[in-house]
């Protein structure tokens, strides 16, 4: 059974509903959360496939399935957004529908990962104490220059000192003489993926927070990342507000 106080820290959940739960209800709620974690990835793929095929009937059914799971776990604000879209489905242009689905699935994926992190951290506590002021250097590693440039733009004038590297091997060379205060790693990279890079960083004795960039919220994927040393995640496509929020949990700009 998940800790109620920690559940209340997840802003996407309706705290008032959770606050009123007794132990039995909280136990049922935990079961519903696990069902959401297990079921959302497949339903999310159904949504994306239906959107790609422009099959509005299947899209509506798939969105409704996600909506119902969100209601079960008290994610009412996300469920309300879905309801609004479902009610206007016939009047929305495809490009606007694409934008909604992208943002909606990213938000639901982020929620799923946050819940999985909560579960994992309850069984294997992680020291996530923020670094003191002045600790603001970041190393970002991604084999795709597009994502590195995106991060550069988002962190421009933010007060953070960012270094970008495009391979795990180059990152390890950089770490021989540098001590970043936070890491941002893509998971899917050739030769050395983010999992292996994170394991090597932890094996070297470094405890600076590691944030993974990911487009996958399946349980196996998230647990593997946490076991490799992940402290947090940012779901692709990366948004500035989400990125700054995640970084700000651990280090502060000058």
C-alpha positions in Angstrom: 0.0 0.0 0.0 1.4 3.4 -1.0 2.0 6.1 1.5 -0.8 8.7 1.5 1.4 11.6 2.3 3.7 10.9 -0.6 0.7 10.5 -2.9 -0.5 13.9 -1.9 2.7 15.4 -3.3 1.8 14.3 -6.8 0.1 17.4 -8.2 -1.8 15.6 -10.9 -3.8 13.6 -8.3 -6.9 15.0 -6.5 -5.6 15.4 -3.0 -9.0 16.0 -1.5 -10.2 12.5 -2.6 -7.1 10.8 -1.4 -7.1 12.6 1.9 -10.5 11.1 2.7 -9.5 7.5 2.0 -9.4 5.1 4.9 -6.9 2.2 4.9 -9.1 -0.2 3.0 -9.8 2.4 0.3 -6.2 3.3 0.1 -5.4 -0.3 -0.5 -7.9 -0.5 -3.4 -6.5 2.8 -4.7 -3.0 1.2 -4.8 -4.4 -1.7 -6.8 -6.0 0.8 -9.2 -2.6 2.6 -9.6 -0.9 -0.6 -10.4 -3.6 -1.4 -13.0 -3.0 2.1 -14.6 0.8 1.6 -14.6 0.4 -1.8 -16.3 -2.4 -0.9 -18.7 -1.5 2.7 -19.8 1.4 1.9 -22.2 -0.8 -0.4 -24.4 -3.7 2.0 -24.3 -1.4 4.9 -25.2 -0.1 3.0 -28.2 -3.7 2.3 -29.2 -4.4 6.0 -29.1 -1.3 6.8 -31.2 -2.1 4.1 -33.8 -5.8 5.3 -34.1 -4.6 8.9 -34.5 -2.2 7.8 -37.2 -4.9 5.9 -39.1 -7.3 8.8 -38.5 -9.8 6.3 -37.1 -11.9 8.6 -34.9 -14.1 5.8 -33.5 -11.1 3.7 -32.3 -9.4 6.9 -31.1 -12.4 7.8 -29.0 -12.6 4.4 -27.5 -8.9 4.3 -26.7 -9.0 7.8 -25.1 -12.1 6.8 -23.1 -10.2 3.7 -21.8 -7.3 6.0 -20.6 -9.9 8.5 -19.2 -11.5 5.7 -17.1 -8.1 4.6 -15.7 -7.3 8.2 -14.8 -10.6 8.6 -12.9 -9.8 5.4 -11.0 -6.6 6.9 -9.7 -8.0 10.4 -8.9 -6.2 12.1 -11.8 -9.3 14.2 -12.3 -7.7 17.2 -14.0 -6.2 15.0 -16.8 -9.5 13.0 -17.0 -11.4 16.3 -17.4 -9.1 17.3 -20.3 -9.8 14.0 -21.9 -13.6 14.4 -21.4 -13.5 17.8 -23.0 -11.7 16.5 -26.0 -14.0 13.5 -26.4 -17.0 15.8 -26.4 -15.5 18.0 -29.1 -14.0 15.1 -31.2 -16.1 15.7 -34.3 -15.4 19.5 -34.4 -11.6 19.4 -34.0 -9.2 19.6 -36.9 -6.7 16.7 -37.2 -3.7 18.9 -36.5 -5.2 20.2 -33.3 -6.1 16.6 -32.3 -2.5 15.6 -32.8 -1.3 18.4 -30.6 -3.8 17.4 -27.8 -2.9 13.7 -28.0 0.9 14.5 -27.8 0.4 16.7 -24.7 -2.1 14.4 -23.1 -0.1 11.2 -23.5 3.0 13.0 -22.3 1.2 14.1 -19.1 -0.2 10.6 -18.5 3.2 9.1 -19.1 4.8 11.5 -16.6 2.2 10.6 -14.1 2.7 6.9 -14.6 6.5 7.3 -14.1 6.0 9.5 -11.0 3.8 6.8 -9.5 6.4 4.1 -10.4 9.1 6.2 -8.8 7.1 6.5 -5.7 6.6 2.7 -5.5 10.3 2.1 -6.2 11.6 4.7 -3.7 9.3 3.2 -0.9 11.0 -0.2 -1.4 14.5 1.3 -2.1 14.8 4.8 -0.6 16.8 7.3 -2.6 18.5 10.3 -1.1 17.2 13.1 -3.2 18.4 16.0 -1.0 18.8 19.1 -3.2 22.3 20.4 -3.7 23.3 23.6 -1.9 23.2 26.9 -3.8 25.9 27.4 -6.3 25.8 23.8 -7.5 24.4 24.4 -10.9 26.5 22.5 -13.5 24.7 20.0 -15.8 26.1 17.4 -18.2 23.6 16.4 -20.9 24.4 13.3 -23.0 22.4 12.3 -26.1 23.5 11.0 -29.5 20.9 13.2 -31.2 22.1 16.7 -31.8 18.5 17.9 -32.1 17.7 17.0 -28.5 20.9 18.5 -27.2 20.2 21.8 -29.1 16.6 21.7 -27.7 18.0 21.4 -24.1 20.5 24.2 -24.8 17.7 26.5 -25.9 15.5 25.6 -23.0 18.2 26.2 -20.4 19.5 29.4 -22.1 19.5 32.3 -19.6 18.2 29.9 -16.9 21.3 30.3 -14.6 22.5 26.7 -15.2 25.9 25.9 -16.7 25.3 23.2 -19.4 27.7 21.0 -21.2 26.4 18.8 -24.0 28.1 15.5 -25.2 26.9 13.1 -27.8 28.1 9.7 -26.6 28.6 7.7 -23.4 32.3 7.2 -24.1 32.9 10.9 -24.5 31.0 11.6 -21.3 33.2 9.2 -19.3 36.3 10.9 -20.7 34.8 14.3 -19.7 34.1 13.0 -16.2 37.7 12.1 -15.6 38.4 15.8 -14.8 34.9 17.3 -14.3 32.3 17.0 -11.6 28.8 18.0 -12.8 26.1 18.6 -10.2 23.4 16.9 -12.3 23.2 14.6 -15.3 20.7 14.4 -18.1 21.0 11.2 -20.1 19.0 9.9 -23.1 18.4 6.1 -22.7 18.4 5.0 -26.3 22.0 5.6 -27.5 24.3 3.4 -29.7 27.3 1.6 -28.3 26.7 2.7 -24.7 23.1 3.3 -23.7 21.9 5.5 -20.9 21.5 2.5 -18.5 25.1 1.5 -18.9 26.3 5.1 -18.7 24.4 5.6 -15.5 25.7 2.4 -14.0 29.3 3.5 -14.7 28.7 7.0 -13.3 27.4 5.4 -10.1 30.2 2.8 -10.0 32.7 5.7 -10.1 31.3 7.0 -6.8 29.3 9.9 -8.1 26.0 10.6 -6.4 24.8 13.6 -8.4 21.2 13.3 -9.6 20.6 11.5 -12.9 17.6 12.5 -15.0 16.7 10.3 -17.9 15.0 11.5 -21.1 12.4 8.8 -22.1 9.5 8.2 -24.3 8.6 4.9 -22.6 6.7 4.5 -19.4 6.5 0.7 -19.2 7.2 -0.8 -15.8 10.2 -2.8 -17.0 11.7 0.2 -18.6 11.3 2.5 -15.6 12.5 0.0 -13.0 15.6 -0.8 -15.1 16.4 2.9 -15.2 15.9 3.3 -11.4 18.1 0.3 -10.8 20.8 1.8 -13.0 20.8 4.9 -10.8 18.1 7.2 -12.1 16.6 9.9 -9.8 14.0 11.3 -12.2 12.7 11.4 -15.7 11.6 13.9 -18.4 9.2 12.5 -20.9 9.7 13.2 -24.6 8.9 15.4 -26.4 10.8 17.6 -23.9 9.0 20.7 -22.6 10.8 23.7 -21.0 8.6 23.9 -18.0 8.8 20.2 -17.3 12.6 20.2 -17.7 13.1 23.1 -15.4 10.8 21.7 -12.8 12.6 18.4 -12.7 16.1 20.0 -12.6 14.9 22.4 -9.9 14.1 19.5 -7.6 17.8 18.9 -7.2 19.9 21.9 -8.1 19.2 25.7 -8.2 20.5 28.2 -10.7 22.7 31.1 -9.7 
